[in-house]
Amino acid sequence: MSKKKHPDDLRENKILNQAKREVEGFSGLIYRFECSISILGRSQSNFNNYARYVAAAALYFGKISTELETTHH
């Protein structure tokens, strides 16, 4: 019997999948981060929370965080 997913898990997967489809370089960025989290022994929850916010930012700006430029006023 399969375990029913919590609505938050479905929402999280939706935003990650959307960012992977729509933002160039996001899949590679998130893969490298997941490897780093694993090596450092951090929790899956830590990765999930970070990934969700990074995905939202990538979708908003249309690029991954490492490609954003800072502006000085």
MDAnalysis code that builds the backbone (N, CA, C; Angstrom):
import MDAnalysis as mda
import numpy as np

u = mda.Universe.empty(219, n_residues=73, atom_resindex=np.repeat(np.arange(73), 3), trajectory=True)
u.add_TopologyAttr("name", ["N", "CA", "C"] * 73)
u.add_TopologyAttr("resid", np.arange(1, 74))
u.add_TopologyAttr("resname", ["MET", "SER", "LYS", "LYS", "LYS", "HIS", "PRO", "ASP", "ASP", "LEU", "ARG", "GLU", "ASN", "LYS", "ILE", "LEU", "ASN", "GLN", "ALA", "LYS", "ARG", "GLU", "VAL", "GLU", "GLY", "PHE", "SER", "GLY", "LEU", "ILE", "TYR", "ARG", "PHE", "GLU", "CYS", "SER", "ILE", "SER", "ILE", "LEU", "GLY", "ARG", "SER", "GLN", "SER", "ASN", "PHE", "ASN", "ASN", "TYR", "ALA", "ARG", "TYR", "VAL", "ALA", "ALA", "ALA", "ALA", "LEU", "TYR", "PHE", "GLY", "LYS", "ILE", "SER", "THR", "GLU", "LEU", "GLU", "THR", "THR", "HIS", "HIS"])
u.atoms.positions = np.array([
    [0.840, -1.174, 0.000],
    [0.000, 0.000, 0.000],
    [0.886, 1.239, 0.000],
    [0.592, 2.185, -0.867],
    [1.413, 3.391, -0.941],
    [0.955, 4.406, 0.100],
    [1.929, 5.128, 0.612],
    [1.656, 6.153, 1.619],
    [1.181, 7.425, 0.915],
    [0.119, 8.013, 1.435],
    [-0.419, 9.241, 0.850],
    [0.497, 10.407, 1.194],
    [0.799, 11.228, 0.207],
    [1.687, 12.375, 0.425],
    [0.944, 13.510, 1.104],
    [1.661, 14.196, 1.956],
    [1.134, 15.379, 2.630],
    [1.033, 16.505, 1.595],
    [0.012, 17.361, 1.678],
    [-0.133, 18.461, 0.700],
    [1.109, 19.346, 0.579],
    [1.829, 19.550, 1.684],
    [3.054, 20.358, 1.622],
    [4.114, 19.694, 0.751],
    [4.188, 18.355, 0.806],
    [5.154, 17.631, -0.027],
    [4.815, 17.793, -1.503],
    [3.540, 17.731, -1.828],
    [3.117, 17.888, -3.220],
    [3.406, 19.296, -3.717],
    [3.146, 20.293, -2.873],
    [3.398, 21.688, -3.241],
    [4.895, 21.902, -3.472],
    [5.697, 21.318, -2.580],
    [7.150, 21.457, -2.687],
    [7.652, 20.837, -3.989],
    [7.189, 19.634, -4.299],
    [7.609, 18.984, -5.538],
    [7.175, 19.785, -6.751],
    [6.006, 20.381, -6.683],
    [5.492, 21.163, -7.808],
    [6.398, 22.348, -8.110],
    [6.792, 23.094, -7.084],
    [7.630, 24.277, -7.308],
    [9.032, 23.870, -7.760],
    [9.574, 22.780, -7.207],
    [10.900, 22.320, -7.639],
    [10.860, 21.865, -9.093],
    [9.852, 21.099, -9.439],
    [9.737, 20.623, -10.823],
    [9.535, 21.776, -11.798],
    [8.745, 22.764, -11.394],
    [8.527, 23.924, -12.259],
    [9.839, 24.670, -12.480],
    [10.609, 24.875, -11.417],
    [11.896, 25.571, -11.547],
    [12.859, 24.763, -12.416],
    [12.856, 23.446, -12.270],
    [13.724, 22.599, -13.096],
    [13.369, 22.728, -14.572],
    [12.080, 22.850, -14.859],
    [11.626, 22.977, -16.255],
    [11.890, 24.361, -16.826],
    [11.699, 25.395, -16.019],
    [11.656, 26.756, -16.552],
    [12.920, 27.586, -16.368],
    [13.789, 27.197, -15.446],
    [14.960, 28.028, -15.158],
    [16.235, 27.274, -15.532],
    [16.934, 27.818, -16.504],
    [18.168, 27.199, -16.971],
    [19.183, 27.104, -15.836],
    [19.745, 25.915, -15.651],
    [20.776, 25.702, -14.642],
    [20.258, 25.328, -13.263],
    [18.940, 25.382, -13.059],
    [18.398, 25.099, -11.727],
    [18.610, 23.645, -11.324],
    [18.405, 22.721, -12.245],
    [18.568, 21.297, -11.921],
    [19.973, 21.005, -11.417],
    [20.971, 21.538, -12.097],
    [22.354, 21.325, -11.686],
    [22.660, 21.958, -10.345],
    [22.155, 23.168, -10.136],
    [22.374, 23.865, -8.869],
    [21.785, 23.078, -7.706],
    [20.563, 22.614, -7.861],
    [19.890, 21.920, -6.772],
    [20.528, 20.552, -6.537],
    [21.010, 19.908, -7.596],
    [21.702, 18.625, -7.452],
    [22.989, 18.801, -6.648],
    [23.769, 19.828, -6.987],
    [25.020, 20.077, -6.249],
    [24.739, 20.396, -4.787],
    [23.688, 21.167, -4.543],
    [23.350, 21.504, -3.166],
    [22.917, 20.263, -2.392],
    [22.124, 19.401, -3.017],
    [21.673, 18.182, -2.340],
    [22.860, 17.291, -1.991],
    [23.839, 17.214, -2.875],
    [25.051, 16.443, -2.578],
    [25.797, 17.041, -1.390],
    [25.923, 18.355, -1.359],
    [26.611, 19.034, -0.255],
    [25.893, 18.800, 1.066],
    [24.584, 18.902, 1.058],
    [23.784, 18.684, 2.272],
    [24.007, 17.268, 2.785],
    [24.027, 16.310, 1.868],
    [24.222, 14.912, 2.240],
    [25.603, 14.690, 2.849],
    [26.623, 15.246, 2.213],
    [27.997, 15.096, 2.698],
    [28.154, 15.717, 4.083],
    [27.509, 16.856, 4.300],
    [27.604, 17.551, 5.587],
    [26.741, 16.912, 6.672],
    [25.913, 15.945, 6.292],
    [25.077, 15.254, 7.267],
    [23.861, 16.047, 7.715],
    [23.446, 17.006, 6.921],
    [22.258, 17.797, 7.258],
    [20.994, 16.987, 6.962],
    [19.896, 17.411, 7.521],
    [18.639, 16.676, 7.370],
    [17.997, 16.927, 6.008],
    [17.141, 16.002, 5.629],
    [16.372, 16.163, 4.391],
    [15.465, 17.383, 4.502],
    [14.974, 17.638, 5.696],
    [14.122, 18.805, 5.923],
    [14.878, 20.093, 5.617],
    [16.147, 20.147, 5.999],
    [16.978, 21.318, 5.730],
    [17.060, 21.551, 4.225],
    [17.319, 20.486, 3.486],
    [17.391, 20.585, 2.027],
    [16.048, 21.023, 1.442],
    [14.966, 20.394, 1.892],
    [13.638, 20.702, 1.346],
    [13.274, 22.168, 1.542],
    [13.520, 22.686, 2.731],
    [13.185, 24.082, 3.017],
    [14.014, 25.035, 2.154],
    [15.309, 24.784, 2.077],
    [16.179, 25.635, 1.264],
    [15.772, 25.564, -0.208],
    [15.576, 24.350, -0.691],
    [15.264, 24.143, -2.108],
    [13.977, 24.851, -2.501],
    [12.990, 24.819, -1.633],
    [11.713, 25.472, -1.928],
    [11.895, 26.981, -2.109],
    [12.664, 27.608, -1.222],
    [12.877, 29.057, -1.326],
    [13.769, 29.426, -2.510],
    [14.768, 28.613, -2.784],
    [15.635, 28.873, -3.933],
    [14.839, 28.715, -5.228],
    [13.960, 27.724, -5.269],
    [13.119, 27.521, -6.453],
    [12.192, 28.713, -6.665],
    [11.591, 29.196, -5.590],
    [10.690, 30.350, -5.698],
    [11.446, 31.577, -6.204],
    [12.645, 31.799, -5.692],
    [13.449, 32.947, -6.132],
    [13.852, 32.785, -7.596],
    [14.241, 31.578, -7.983],
    [14.641, 31.328, -9.368],
    [13.476, 31.574, -10.321],
    [12.299, 31.146, -9.934],
    [11.123, 31.379, -10.775],
    [10.792, 32.864, -10.846],
    [10.919, 33.568, -9.751],
    [10.612, 35.000, -9.718],
    [11.562, 35.795, -10.616],
    [12.877, 35.512, -10.484],
    [13.876, 36.268, -11.238],
    [14.157, 35.683, -12.622],
    [13.754, 34.432, -12.841],
    [13.985, 33.801, -14.132],
    [15.409, 33.322, -14.330],
    [16.162, 33.225, -13.249],
    [17.536, 32.715, -13.315],
    [17.943, 32.194, -11.950],
    [19.013, 31.406, -11.926],
    [19.474, 30.862, -10.651],
    [20.208, 31.934, -9.855],
    [20.283, 31.721, -8.565],
    [20.826, 32.739, -7.661],
    [22.273, 33.107, -7.971],
    [23.051, 32.168, -8.473],
    [24.456, 32.461, -8.770],
    [24.617, 33.361, -9.989],
    [23.536, 33.566, -10.742],
    [23.590, 34.439, -11.915],
    [22.978, 35.816, -11.668],
    [22.474, 36.039, -10.466],
    [21.898, 37.343, -10.147],
    [23.009, 38.354, -9.934],
    [22.764, 39.561, -10.351],
    [23.730, 40.641, -10.166],
    [23.262, 41.539, -9.038],
    [24.216, 42.095, -8.322],
    [23.856, 43.060, -7.287],
    [23.982, 44.454, -7.874],
    [23.134, 45.326, -7.425],
    [23.221, 46.716, -7.868],
    [23.529, 47.577, -6.658],
    [24.365, 48.544, -6.870],
    [24.738, 49.468, -5.801],
    [24.172, 50.833, -6.141],
    [23.514, 51.430, -5.189],
    [22.904, 52.747, -5.414],
    [23.737, 53.826, -4.797],
])
